[in-house]
């Protein structure tokens, strides 16, 4: 027992820095292992309007904490100060909210009733959207209480990420079926490119331009069957591009890369993210035409395409820069060796000088 206490005392500074992360891991574990009794249950396996992105939030939060470890200095010094008491209560708030909303229907039932009265589509999803936004606000409060305003600069991407996901889900509920036109701009191009790729794969396709529903329709068929889907902005790559932008901003904020190289890296990554989303749409059509469970892929596994790329891309940048650094180093070494070989040799002594040096 004494040894455990001694270890805690030695690592108290580290533990204090990890407390904000722990304050969110606990409620997420409760959600994962204990099914709620309100009927508002959303699986962590669902990447569309589910809780998979909570895991992504934890990863971003952890990454920001590690990258800014030296800069993050806790503001809490005295145990009985007002700030310490407020921070201790803030640590409990994420767990309290998750338990209250998902196991005692407060305020989730009030949110559903409000959505129902305002004739909002899919009212059962609304508590989840507000859950993302409320947890984002709580994370900002915890970071500010623990580290102050400077801490928010170091740990800012993960709360913004949660706000972005909650806002995307909320917009989709408020403006169903592609009615949010600013995000719908990419959809026709995405649908047409997906049709081109399906044609190259041997499928027969037909593209129908957006009508009154503001959504383009794509039809695909082969000898096994056919499938037809109207495509809204959540499937056009907007969600993936927002997540990609937040992650790459975190990476570039911490790395001393020249600004013009950052622009190139961002542009290349954005194009690949968009293309990967087209491949996700193509996969949905392939599964549907061949009588597979396309809905399961759409809701649970489809976003893993872009998430895998988004996580891998910063590592690819790091690896490419290390490789380029080694190539430049070897090139410089080769040039230096070449200079040495071209240096003029010292003149050879004449015959008279040699004869003078010979012993009598």
Order of alpha helices (4+ residues) and beta strands (2+ residues): alpha-alpha-alpha-alpha-alpha-alpha-alpha-alpha-alpha-beta-beta-beta-alpha-alpha-alpha-alpha
